Amino acid sequence: MRTILAVLCGTVLLFASEAQAADGPAPKPAFGDAANDLPLELYKKLHGEIEAFYGVAPASAPKMTKEEAKKALEADAKASKDALLKALTSAQTIHRELAAMALEYAGDAKGVIEPLNKTLTSDPDSEVRLAAAGTLTNLADAASVDALCKALTDKDEQVRGQVVAGLSKIKDPRAVNPLLNALKEEEKAGIRARAAAALGAIKEKTSLEPLMKLLDDEKDQRVRMSIASAVRAIRGQDTPATEGVPDVAEHTGQLTQLGKDMREVEDKLRNDRHDRAVQVDEKGIDEKLSKLIEQLEKMQSQSSSSSSQKKQQQQQQQQQSGNQPGPKQAGSPLADSKLGGGAQRGALNAADVAGQQADWAKLPPAEREAMMNAFKRDIPERWRKRLEAYYLSIAAEEAKASK
């Protein structure tokens, strides 16, 4: 009897496998357990509170201030902590994501760290992992360092960026080697810059020598600034290698202030303000912009010179050892970089963009030439856009005044 049953079972399995082969691979089972889904009313309530807290609640939702939303969220997350912890293994992605976000407000950091660590390192959905990384960052507990370090190699760049922010906030020396490895291997320049900043926040002296080597090898200028700032933070002073590299905070502050000044001039021009004060503002912006562009060009020149010297040394060593020189290296570190993860050099063309604006034809020759020269330089895309808006505002004002 058992033999007959075995034959019958084998026949059924054979037919099932043949059907599966004909129809393609069987669908993967859903992640998690449907029994752990959040109750609908609780999900809607927490979701509405989180959206209100972050200022994105739909018009149909009950009106709450940010403070009211936070107070309600803390009370409800604390009361439903066990349900939220179960929901981290829910079958529904949106429930796992909401749970990972809401557990930040449950009032029990020690009790939620380990489940969130597991979610960060094992959940198949990048949005859920990102939510877990954000909560672990805000809780800033040393118990999450190992999980955050492991997630430095996450396949999603947003998750990697958030993880670096978490390690920077926790400042645990255990993160030094993983961050150095991320600084060396990470393909996104923005995340490499954050990794360098995190090392500067940790201030572990053992990271100095690797940072100096990475500074020498790095091509992206923003990352170089971040590495140099980290070296200064750890040593408390400059080194000969970092003296010519601007400080990140100072450079970012200059760009931020310049953008603010540009917007103010644009607003004045749009409001028919064309008095001498506006002209003085324009001149001041032009001078600041020229200094920043000069600074960028100086950085490019120094980096190119350093790269050239290093290449010559490598060639001399190869000749002495009897080896043929290797492949030619890129000549312009700044041209090769993607500042802030922006578009590649050449992706934004001034004439193409401005050609869509009627005011471009009205731009005075001197201003048009100045703008084109600025676009030819290696500056971040977002500042190219600010330049365009600024000069087109001037063009509109000039055209209006000539009528």
Secondary structure, 3 states (H helix, E strand, C coil): CHHHHHHHHHHHHHHHHHHHHHHCCCCCCCCCEHHHCCCHHHHHHHHHHHHHHCCCCCCCCCCCCHHHHHHHHHHHHHHCHHHHHHHCCECCHHHHHHHHHHHHHCCCHHHHHHHHHHHHHHCCCHHHHHHHHHHHHHHCCHHHHHHHHHHHHCCCHHHHHHHHHHHHHHCCHHHHHHHHHHHHHCCCHHHHHHHHHHHHHHCCHHHHHHHHHHHHHCCCHHHHHHHHHHHHHHHCCCCCCCCCCCCHHHHHHHHHHHHHHHHHHHHHHHCCCCCHHHHHHHHHHHHHHHHHHHHHHHHHHHHHHHHHHHHHHHHHHHHHHCCCCCCCCCCCHHHHCCHHHCCCCCCCCHHHHHCCCHHHHHCCHHHHHHHHHHHHCCCCHHHHHHHHHHHHHHHHHHHHHHC
